[in-house]
Amino acid sequence: MPLPPDPLPHPNEDPDNLAARQSKADFTAAAKAARENFRLSDLAKAEEIAAAYDTHVKETAAAYERLIARRRARAEYLESLLPIGPGIPKGTSPADAAVLMTAFRTAFATAKEASHEERRGLLAEAERFGDDAMRRAVLTAALDQGQMDLIKSWTALHSDKADLLDELRALREALANWGSLHLWDSQDFRPLQKPTEAVNLPMLQANYERSVLPGQSRPTGRTTRRPAVVELPPVRRD
């Protein structure tokens, strides 16, 4: 049996947040080095900086995808410990699964439109009559709308997982692109602004292509500075 997904660490300790921050530092250093290299032409500098920026964008996107995948896995695990979602057991036949899903969706539509107090009544009735579909629907709707007091009151009576609710709520908020974790995401995983050299690269390439004579090979981009010619005054012959 596979081990449950680990809780996610604070963004200041999460490997993917740190990887995204390192990517920004690496790109900044690469761009600085290219700009300060006097042997590079403007075109060569733009090409190096644009390539470094593309790498930076890919690295931050990959780090964010890994983080989202871990959040989803952890949230799904926590939800499996609570009566959240349709709760269709593995191995259920397609026909039975369709019936259970229909019952959950019908109950969820009712719970979603209910007020906070009405949900309490719906949950009480579900507990009284053993209506698992309505129980799950009410608790799911309460979690979606932040009615944590209702969920905590239920878990206090029926589960020892009440301490996991705050973690689950934070994960669901982050997956919905809001909440405190999303603020960290916006800071760490938004790529740096595209540098001017990368923006101007197509124009520099087009200018170069117009300047190249037919049959002339393209230089590497590195330029060799020739020594300046200094004219000396004529030597006087007395």
Summary of the structure (lengths in Angstrom):
residues: 238
radius of gyration: 30.7
end to end distance: 104.1
largest distance: 125.2
contacts: 606
relative contact order: 0.14
helix: 66%
strand: 1%
